[in-house]
Amino acid sequence: MILKNNLKEIRQKNGFTQEELGTNVGVSRQTIISIERYRYKPTLELAMKIAQKLNIKIEKLFYFDQE
């Protein structure tokens, strides 16, 4: 199972740049880029902060995909 996310689409719908979202949740723009590209799996704490900032349930933002 692979952890996937809808971060890029939801971030853009909410009008955040990668830099703005990173600043709001306490990480760098590069971290947001890495999460969006599936190169970095966020901690539960970070995933919850991102979901809260984007006003979406964490399970709608991050999900498992079977490949």
Residue frames as qw, qx, qy, qz and C-alpha x, y, z in Angstrom:
[[0.000, 0.888, 0.460, 0.000, 0.00, 0.00, 0.00],
 [0.427, 0.205, 0.025, 0.880, 1.25, 3.43, -0.92],
 [0.088, -0.691, -0.424, 0.578, 0.34, 6.61, 0.95],
 [0.272, 0.446, 0.436, 0.733, -1.09, 9.10, -1.56],
 [0.072, -0.554, -0.411, 0.720, -2.57, 12.56, -1.15],
 [0.275, 0.764, 0.484, 0.327, -4.66, 15.25, -2.80],
 [0.399, -0.603, -0.168, 0.670, -2.53, 17.99, -1.28],
 [0.238, -0.061, 0.358, 0.901, -1.70, 19.93, -4.44],
 [0.114, -0.494, -0.646, -0.571, -5.28, 20.12, -5.68],
 [0.396, -0.754, -0.515, 0.092, -6.75, 21.02, -2.29],
 [0.432, -0.449, -0.054, 0.780, -3.98, 23.53, -1.54],
 [0.133, 0.104, 0.425, 0.890, -4.63, 25.29, -4.85],
 [0.233, -0.625, -0.650, -0.365, -8.42, 25.29, -4.30],
 [0.458, -0.750, -0.369, 0.302, -7.81, 27.00, -0.95],
 [0.239, 0.941, -0.010, 0.238, -5.59, 29.63, -2.59],
 [0.585, -0.721, 0.314, 0.200, -2.35, 28.72, -0.82],
 [0.524, 0.672, -0.523, 0.020, 1.07, 28.68, -2.42],
 [0.853, -0.048, -0.456, 0.251, 3.49, 25.98, -1.30],
 [0.313, 0.303, -0.402, 0.806, 5.42, 28.66, 0.58],
 [0.425, -0.414, 0.103, -0.799, 2.32, 29.98, 2.38],
 [0.891, -0.270, -0.259, -0.256, 1.12, 26.54, 3.43],
 [0.744, 0.102, -0.469, 0.465, 4.57, 25.56, 4.63],
 [0.082, 0.364, -0.345, 0.861, 4.89, 28.73, 6.70],
 [0.607, -0.385, -0.020, -0.695, 1.43, 28.20, 8.20],
 [0.948, -0.241, -0.162, -0.132, 2.20, 24.65, 9.34],
 [0.491, -0.774, 0.394, 0.058, 5.84, 25.23, 10.33],
 [0.796, -0.036, 0.476, 0.373, 7.75, 23.53, 7.50],
 [0.123, -0.451, 0.419, 0.778, 9.64, 24.66, 4.40],
 [0.634, 0.496, -0.141, -0.576, 8.27, 25.01, 0.89],
 [0.325, 0.411, -0.834, -0.172, 10.52, 22.10, -0.06],
 [0.225, 0.017, 0.910, -0.348, 8.75, 19.87, 2.46],
 [0.590, 0.448, 0.331, -0.584, 5.37, 20.68, 0.91],
 [0.518, 0.557, -0.503, -0.411, 6.80, 19.96, -2.55],
 [0.109, 0.292, -0.949, 0.046, 8.17, 16.62, -1.33],
 [0.418, 0.201, 0.753, -0.466, 4.82, 15.62, 0.18],
 [0.612, 0.545, 0.046, -0.571, 2.98, 16.53, -3.03],
 [0.528, 0.544, -0.603, -0.250, 5.42, 14.44, -5.08],
 [0.961, -0.214, -0.087, -0.150, 5.21, 11.44, -2.68],
 [0.586, 0.466, -0.512, 0.421, 8.90, 11.75, -1.78],
 [0.052, 0.223, -0.647, 0.728, 8.21, 12.46, 1.89],
 [0.473, -0.515, -0.694, -0.172, 5.62, 10.93, 4.19],
 [0.159, -0.609, 0.231, -0.742, 4.54, 13.51, 6.75],
 [0.087, -0.023, -0.849, 0.520, 4.29, 12.69, 10.42],
 [0.149, -0.620, -0.768, -0.054, 0.79, 12.33, 11.81],
 [0.200, -0.673, -0.291, 0.650, 1.19, 15.68, 13.56],
 [0.061, -0.317, 0.374, 0.870, 2.17, 17.45, 10.33],
 [0.066, -0.290, -0.821, -0.486, -0.58, 15.73, 8.34],
 [0.168, -0.695, -0.670, 0.201, -3.14, 16.88, 10.91],
 [0.151, -0.590, -0.050, 0.791, -1.81, 20.46, 10.85],
 [0.015, -0.088, 0.598, 0.797, -2.05, 20.54, 7.05],
 [0.129, -0.467, -0.835, -0.259, -5.57, 19.09, 7.05],
 [0.184, -0.708, -0.505, 0.459, -6.69, 21.56, 9.71],
 [0.116, -0.469, 0.163, 0.860, -5.19, 24.52, 7.82],
 [0.121, 0.008, -0.679, -0.724, -6.91, 23.40, 4.60],
 [0.550, 0.051, 0.342, -0.760, -10.17, 22.77, 6.50],
 [0.760, 0.179, -0.496, -0.380, -10.49, 19.19, 5.29],
 [0.889, -0.362, 0.240, -0.145, -10.67, 15.82, 7.03],
 [0.247, -0.626, 0.706, 0.219, -7.29, 14.12, 7.14],
 [0.597, 0.084, 0.792, 0.097, -8.68, 10.97, 5.47],
 [0.553, 0.781, 0.280, -0.080, -9.84, 13.08, 2.50],
 [0.105, 0.911, -0.373, -0.141, -6.35, 14.56, 2.16],
 [0.012, 0.502, -0.864, -0.042, -4.22, 11.44, 2.69],
 [0.908, 0.058, 0.157, -0.385, -5.22, 7.92, 1.65],
 [0.468, -0.338, 0.786, 0.221, -3.73, 4.53, 0.84],
 [0.706, 0.501, -0.235, -0.442, -3.62, 3.25, -2.71],
 [0.807, -0.169, 0.557, 0.094, -2.89, -0.37, -3.56],
 [0.478, 0.719, -0.404, -0.304, -0.43, -0.84, -6.40]]
